[in-house]
Amino acid sequence: MKNLSKFVVVAIVLAVLLAGLFGWRMSQIRQQQNAMSQPPPPAQVETTTVKADSWERTLSAIGSLRAINGVLVANEIAGVVESIEFESGQMVKAGALLLVLNTNTDEAALDTLQAEQRLAEQQFKRFADLVKQRAASQADFDEAKANLDAAQARVHEQQAVLDKKRIRAPFSGVIGLRLVDLGQFLEVGTSIVQISMLDPIYVDFTIAERYLPQVTVGNRVEVTVAAYPQRVFAGEVLALETSVNSESRTMQIRAALANPNRELHPGMFANVISYQGASEPVLTLPRTAISYNTYGDFVFVIKAGSGGQQTVERRTVTTGGVRAGQVSILSGVEAGEQVVATGLLRLRNGQPVTINNAEALHGDGAES
């Protein structure tokens, strides 16, 4: 009986403790529910205004850079490299000596032919005098003249062989990396070095045939490349291809860009914008005011709520071109509307906000 009484007392104590714990937990849950049911505090935001502007009409394309003149210098005659007269990366003038092949055998052959030429000249002079004295026939004179002409031709031919063993720059430009070594035997057509004329430089790009009326010779172009993402290189359209590609229905365009510091190199991928001269009205917003999303770009528009409290409305927009950090908005907003300028990821539709344009909100620009 005594043991039963102890058991009842313990059970009552445990029940009281469990009831207390349950009540405390329920109180916490109610507090959390009350906190969650409260509207979020207004977020402090910086705003900007949708502006009406006028932009020159443009056409965007992708292309590739190429040198005005660019070749792999090669030898026309086989031979052993005797001397290399250039350094990789240097500037050279047209006609500058680049490489010399061994010419010992060819010079000896030239000496022989020059000796034959001198003999032919002496014989020609002798027959010329004899013809004047009527001591030789005209046929003998003509044969001597033909022998002299043939000897001179053989000398010129051998001299041309020697000249081809002295390889020169075909035009002024920048030398690339040396591809041969001293003492190396070069077969005919061996690549020696790349030489490119880089200032100015061409950019070739293609456009769809429907855009042909929008591109003419002299149109201004702006080019950006991955190596210098913050730089814009200006130029103008030089020429259009004479025919449209029958497979892709595109036409190739060529423009020239100034490249005095040789920052642009052949083969670079280029983003090209061609300006058409005429202007058109556009609405613009800073790039930071737009959230780019796979399912659609959007902005947060400032709306007046009840009691004077301002809120944000998430609105899908259609974007166009980008210039100097400003994005053209094709649809979704109207001129004069206020939108959140930075920190879009911490906002949600309908959230109360407080506008503070006195100073930029630190750390928000990267989120958008």
VEXMARBA-382893 format. One record per residue (C-alpha): residue number from 0; x, y, z. Coordinates in nm, 3 decimals, padded with zeros to 5 digits. Each point is the difference from the previous one (the first is absolute). Last residue first. Layout:
// residues N
[NUM [X Y Z]] ...
***
This chain:
// residues 368
[367 [02.088 04.274 -05.865]] [366 [00.188 -00.123 00.299]] [365 [00.323 00.174 -00.083]] [364 [-00.150 00.345 00.041]] [363 [-00.120 -00.061 00.354]] [362 [00.329 00.017 00.188]] [361 [-00.031 00.355 00.127]] [360 [-00.332 00.182 -00.042]] [359 [00.083 00.317 -00.190]] [358 [-00.060 00.332 00.176]] [357 [-00.282 00.252 00.039]] [356 [-00.234 -00.204 -00.218]] [355 [-00.183 -00.157 00.291]] [354 [-00.342 -00.136 -00.087]] [353 [-00.177 -00.206 00.267]] [352 [-00.153 -00.326 -00.112]] [351 [-00.301 -00.219 00.072]] [350 [00.012 -00.342 -00.174]] [349 [-00.270 -00.064 -00.261]] [348 [00.215 -00.230 -00.217]] [347 [00.320 -00.106 00.170]] [346 [00.328 00.181 00.063]] [345 [00.342 -00.126 00.109]] [344 [00.098 -00.100 -00.355]] [343 [-00.062 00.347 -00.142]] [342 [00.282 00.178 00.182]] [341 [00.038 00.297 -00.234]] [340 [-00.198 00.262 -00.196]] [339 [-00.355 -00.068 00.115]] [338 [-00.240 00.147 -00.252]] [337 [-00.175 00.336 -00.030]] [336 [-00.225 00.057 -00.298]] [335 [00.069 00.309 -00.211]] [334 [-00.014 -00.169 -00.339]] [333 [-00.206 -00.318 00.002]] [332 [00.088 -00.356 00.091]] [331 [-00.048 -00.351 -00.138]] [330 [00.111 00.031 -00.362]] [329 [00.304 00.073 -00.217]] [328 [00.232 00.111 00.277]] [327 [00.340 00.124 -00.123]] [326 [00.282 -00.073 00.243]] [325 [00.244 00.263 00.127]] [324 [00.352 -00.098 00.112]] [323 [00.170 00.196 -00.277]] [322 [-00.230 -00.146 -00.265]] [321 [-00.203 -00.320 00.022]] [320 [-00.252 -00.119 -00.258]] [319 [-00.349 -00.135 00.065]] [318 [-00.185 -00.118 00.307]] [317 [-00.353 -00.133 00.038]] [316 [-00.137 00.054 00.350]] [315 [-00.176 -00.210 00.265]] [314 [-00.132 00.196 00.299]] [313 [00.050 -00.061 00.371]] [312 [-00.199 00.263 00.188]] [311 [00.166 00.177 00.291]] [310 [-00.172 00.169 00.292]] [309 [-00.038 00.354 00.129]] [308 [-00.189 00.076 00.320]] [307 [-00.215 00.315 -00.030]] [306 [-00.276 -00.149 00.211]] [305 [-00.083 -00.252 -00.269]] [304 [00.261 -00.069 -00.267]] [303 [00.178 00.215 -00.262]] [302 [00.192 -00.218 -00.249]] [301 [00.375 -00.012 -00.073]] [300 [00.078 -00.231 -00.293]] [299 [00.226 -00.302 00.057]] [298 [00.161 -00.117 -00.323]] [297 [-00.017 -00.324 -00.200]] [296 [00.174 -00.210 -00.264]] [295 [-00.170 -00.323 -00.103]] [294 [00.010 -00.371 00.080]] [293 [00.377 -00.033 -00.023]] [292 [00.039 00.314 00.209]] [291 [00.176 00.333 -00.037]] [290 [-00.087 00.232 00.288]] [289 [-00.010 00.358 -00.123]] [288 [00.075 00.314 00.204]] [287 [00.377 -00.066 -00.010]] [286 [00.006 00.044 -00.381]] [285 [-00.119 00.359 00.036]] [284 [-00.338 00.066 -00.160]] [283 [-00.097 00.130 -00.344]] [282 [-00.312 00.068 -00.205]] [281 [00.064 00.046 -00.372]] [280 [-00.074 00.249 -00.279]] [279 [00.169 -00.065 -00.338]] [278 [00.302 00.150 -00.175]] [277 [00.122 -00.031 -00.361]] [276 [00.376 -00.032 -00.069]] [275 [00.012 -00.378 -00.050]] [274 [00.251 -00.100 00.265]] [273 [00.163 -00.344 -00.026]] [272 [00.068 -00.180 00.327]] [271 [00.258 -00.279 -00.013]] [270 [00.091 -00.260 00.260]] [269 [00.339 -00.139 -00.094]] [268 [00.182 -00.335 00.028]] [267 [00.374 00.049 -00.046]] [266 [00.161 -00.177 -00.298]] [265 [00.232 00.283 -00.097]] [264 [00.117 00.211 00.295]] [263 [-00.130 00.315 00.165]] [262 [00.223 00.176 00.252]] [261 [00.238 00.116 -00.275]] [260 [00.045 00.341 00.167]] [259 [-00.104 00.190 -00.313]] [258 [-00.301 -00.225 -00.075]] [257 [-00.249 00.208 -00.197]] [256 [-00.285 -00.220 -00.118]] [255 [-00.106 -00.092 -00.354]] [254 [-00.334 -00.157 -00.091]] [253 [-00.088 -00.299 -00.217]] [252 [-00.350 -00.139 -00.053]] [251 [-00.092 -00.357 -00.092]] [250 [-00.351 -00.076 -00.119]] [249 [-00.240 -00.254 00.142]] [248 [-00.251 -00.236 -00.156]] [247 [00.169 -00.296 00.177]] [246 [00.016 -00.233 -00.301]] [245 [-00.016 00.244 -00.293]] [244 [00.259 00.232 00.150]] [243 [-00.101 00.346 -00.125]] [242 [00.211 00.158 -00.272]] [241 [00.234 00.294 -00.063]] [240 [00.144 00.008 00.351]] [239 [-00.038 00.338 00.166]] [238 [00.280 00.253 00.039]] [237 [00.179 00.241 00.232]] [236 [-00.234 00.038 00.297]] [235 [00.137 00.236 00.262]] [234 [00.209 -00.010 00.315]] [233 [-00.015 00.037 00.376]] [232 [00.148 -00.228 00.267]] [231 [-00.189 -00.010 00.331]] [230 [00.189 -00.102 00.311]] [229 [-00.149 -00.134 00.326]] [228 [00.006 -00.366 -00.107]] [227 [00.364 00.017 -00.119]] [226 [00.106 -00.361 -00.069]] [225 [-00.360 -00.105 -00.067]] [224 [-00.033 00.233 -00.299]] [223 [-00.217 00.304 -00.066]] [222 [-00.062 00.168 -00.335]] [221 [-00.176 00.322 -00.096]] [220 [-00.103 00.072 -00.358]] [219 [-00.075 00.320 -00.192]] [218 [-00.158 -00.045 -00.341]] [217 [00.232 00.109 -00.283]] [216 [-00.109 -00.266 -00.249]] [215 [-00.364 -00.086 00.060]] [214 [-00.189 -00.222 00.242]] [213 [-00.375 00.031 00.072]] [212 [-00.121 -00.104 -00.345]] [211 [00.181 -00.335 00.048]] [210 [-00.192 -00.091 00.317]] [209 [-00.228 -00.256 -00.169]] [208 [00.310 -00.180 -00.131]] [207 [00.108 -00.100 00.349]] [206 [00.324 00.161 00.113]] [205 [00.358 -00.124 00.005]] [204 [00.319 00.139 00.152]] [203 [00.356 00.064 -00.114]] [202 [00.213 00.233 00.214]] [201 [00.307 00.143 -00.170]] [200 [00.308 00.151 00.165]] [199 [00.160 00.343 -00.040]] [198 [00.265 -00.040 00.117]] [197 [00.074 -00.370 00.032]] [196 [00.205 -00.099 -00.309]] [195 [00.095 -00.359 00.074]] [194 [00.310 -00.214 -00.044]] [193 [00.006 -00.367 00.094]] [192 [00.340 -00.171 -00.004]] [191 [00.197 -00.265 -00.189]] [190 [-00.258 -00.240 -00.144]] [189 [00.171 -00.254 -00.230]] [188 [-00.116 00.039 -00.361]] [187 [00.297 -00.172 -00.168]] [186 [00.180 -00.219 00.251]] [185 [00.206 00.179 00.260]] [184 [00.315 -00.154 00.142]] [183 [00.061 00.133 00.350]] [182 [00.343 00.145 00.073]] [181 [-00.142 00.288 00.201]] [180 [-00.353 -00.065 00.117]] [179 [-00.353 00.034 -00.142]] [178 [-00.345 00.104 00.128]] [177 [00.076 00.347 00.135]] [176 [-00.302 00.143 00.183]] [175 [-00.182 00.297 -00.151]] [174 [00.143 00.296 -00.190]] [173 [-00.205 00.320 -00.004]] [172 [-00.055 00.188 -00.323]] [171 [00.144 00.167 -00.307]] [170 [-00.042 -00.202 -00.318]] [169 [00.149 -00.303 -00.182]] [168 [00.274 -00.036 00.264]] [167 [00.313 -00.144 -00.160]] [166 [00.147 -00.346 -00.064]] [165 [00.355 -00.007 -00.134]] [164 [00.005 -00.339 -00.170]] [163 [-00.240 00.137 -00.259]] [162 [00.262 00.260 -00.092]] [161 [00.254 -00.274 -00.075]] [160 [-00.244 -00.176 -00.231]] [159 [-00.076 00.334 -00.169]] [158 [00.375 00.051 -00.055]] [157 [00.011 -00.340 -00.170]] [156 [-00.277 00.103 -00.238]] [155 [00.160 00.338 -00.067]] [154 [00.332 -00.171 -00.080]] [153 [-00.174 -00.250 -00.229]] [152 [-00.179 00.287 -00.178]] [151 [00.329 00.185 -00.054]] [150 [00.157 -00.311 -00.155]] [149 [-00.304 -00.048 -00.227]] [148 [00.014 00.363 -00.116]] [147 [00.375 -00.031 -00.070]] [146 [-00.047 -00.323 -00.198]] [145 [-00.280 00.163 -00.202]] [144 [00.223 00.298 -00.084]] [143 [00.283 -00.232 -00.107]] [142 [-00.243 -00.192 -00.223]] [141 [-00.127 00.323 -00.154]] [140 [00.358 00.111 -00.075]] [139 [00.085 -00.333 -00.164]] [138 [-00.317 00.026 -00.211]] [137 [00.087 00.354 -00.104]] [136 [00.321 -00.134 -00.152]] [135 [00.346 00.089 00.113]] [134 [00.284 00.205 -00.156]] [133 [-00.233 00.273 -00.130]] [132 [00.199 00.251 00.207]] [131 [-00.316 00.098 00.193]] [130 [-00.083 -00.371 00.031]] [129 [00.347 -00.065 00.141]] [128 [-00.046 00.267 00.268]] [127 [-00.333 -00.148 00.112]] [126 [00.149 -00.347 -00.018]] [125 [00.270 00.098 00.250]] [124 [-00.246 00.181 00.228]] [123 [-00.225 -00.309 00.007]] [122 [00.294 -00.229 00.072]] [121 [00.109 00.219 00.290]] [120 [-00.355 00.014 00.139]] [119 [-00.036 -00.379 -00.027]] [118 [00.324 -00.045 00.192]] [117 [-00.124 00.237 00.273]] [116 [-00.329 -00.190 00.020]] [115 [00.178 -00.333 00.032]] [114 [00.197 00.143 00.291]] [113 [-00.323 00.125 00.155]] [112 [-00.144 -00.352 -00.036]] [111 [00.293 -00.155 00.183]] [110 [-00.011 00.259 00.279]] [109 [-00.374 -00.060 00.036]] [108 [00.055 -00.375 00.041]] [107 [00.248 00.072 00.277]] [106 [-00.251 00.232 00.166]] [105 [-00.267 -00.272 -00.022]] [104 [00.223 -00.259 00.164]] [103 [00.090 00.229 00.291]] [102 [-00.354 00.138 00.045]] [101 [-00.105 -00.117 00.346]] [100 [-00.346 00.135 00.081]] [99 [-00.045 00.351 00.136]] [98 [-00.289 00.116 00.219]] [97 [-00.204 00.311 00.077]] [96 [00.143 00.281 -00.214]] [95 [-00.228 00.305 00.009]] [94 [-00.185 00.057 -00.328]] [93 [-00.308 00.156 00.161]] [92 [00.092 00.128 00.343]] [91 [00.018 -00.213 00.312]] [90 [-00.148 00.025 00.348]] [89 [00.129 -00.252 00.254]] [88 [-00.192 -00.283 00.166]] [87 [00.248 -00.280 -00.062]] [86 [00.344 00.130 -00.090]] [85 [00.126 00.039 -00.355]] [84 [00.309 -00.062 -00.215]] [83 [00.032 -00.377 00.013]] [82 [00.319 -00.133 -00.159]] [81 [00.121 -00.302 -00.199]] [80 [-00.323 -00.201 -00.016]] [79 [00.061 -00.299 -00.232]] [78 [-00.176 -00.009 -00.337]] [77 [-00.314 -00.063 -00.200]] [76 [-00.130 00.277 -00.225]] [75 [-00.330 00.191 00.026]] [74 [00.031 00.056 00.373]] [73 [-00.296 00.084 00.224]] [72 [-00.145 00.308 00.175]] [71 [-00.330 -00.083 00.165]] [70 [-00.224 00.282 -00.107]] [69 [-00.206 00.290 00.135]] [68 [-00.100 00.314 -00.184]] [67 [-00.305 00.198 00.112]] [66 [00.008 -00.223 00.306]] [65 [-00.314 -00.180 00.109]] [64 [-00.246 00.045 00.284]] [63 [-00.306 -00.219 00.029]] [62 [-00.372 00.066 00.005]] [61 [-00.318 00.021 00.200]] [60 [-00.292 00.224 -00.083]] [59 [-00.212 00.279 00.143]] [58 [-00.186 00.256 -00.214]] [57 [-00.054 00.348 00.132]] [56 [-00.244 00.288 -00.016]] [55 [00.125 00.314 00.173]] [54 [-00.157 00.035 00.341]] [53 [-00.248 00.261 00.123]] [52 [-00.093 00.005 00.367]] [51 [-00.302 -00.032 00.228]] [50 [00.106 -00.079 00.355]] [49 [-00.135 -00.257 00.246]] [48 [00.092 00.147 00.337]] [47 [00.243 -00.133 00.259]] [46 [-00.041 -00.120 00.354]] [45 [00.207 -00.087 00.306]] [44 [-00.163 -00.230 00.250]] [43 [-00.054 -00.035 00.374]] [42 [-00.217 -00.301 00.072]] [41 [-00.320 00.056 00.198]] [40 [-00.043 -00.245 00.286]] [39 [-00.164 -00.329 -00.093]] [38 [-00.373 -00.026 00.076]] [37 [-00.080 -00.182 00.325]] [36 [-00.142 -00.349 -00.041]] [35 [00.344 -00.151 00.040]] [34 [00.049 00.163 00.338]] [33 [-00.344 -00.115 00.120]] [32 [00.072 -00.352 -00.118]] [31 [00.335 00.004 00.178]] [30 [-00.163 00.120 00.324]] [29 [-00.269 -00.269 -00.030]] [28 [00.269 -00.266 -00.050]] [27 [00.192 00.122 00.305]] [26 [-00.316 -00.011 00.217]] [25 [-00.072 -00.353 -00.124]] [24 [00.348 -00.102 00.108]] [23 [-00.046 00.146 00.348]] [22 [-00.339 -00.171 00.039]] [21 [00.140 -00.334 -00.106]] [20 [00.293 00.034 00.239]] [19 [-00.234 00.083 00.288]] [18 [-00.232 -00.289 -00.082]] [17 [00.296 -00.233 -00.016]] [16 [00.122 00.118 00.339]] [15 [-00.346 -00.035 00.158]] [14 [-00.040 -00.348 -00.146]] [13 [00.341 -00.101 00.130]] [12 [-00.089 00.120 00.348]] [11 [-00.334 -00.185 -00.007]] [10 [00.169 -00.321 -00.117]] [9 [00.260 00.025 00.276]] [8 [-00.271 00.048 00.266]] [7 [-00.202 -00.296 -00.136]] [6 [00.308 -00.224 00.006]] [5 [00.076 00.097 00.357]] [4 [-00.359 -00.083 00.106]] [3 [00.023 -00.340 -00.173]] [2 [00.321 -00.079 00.186]] [1 [-00.173 00.073 00.337]] [0 [-00.287 -00.231 -00.087]] 
***
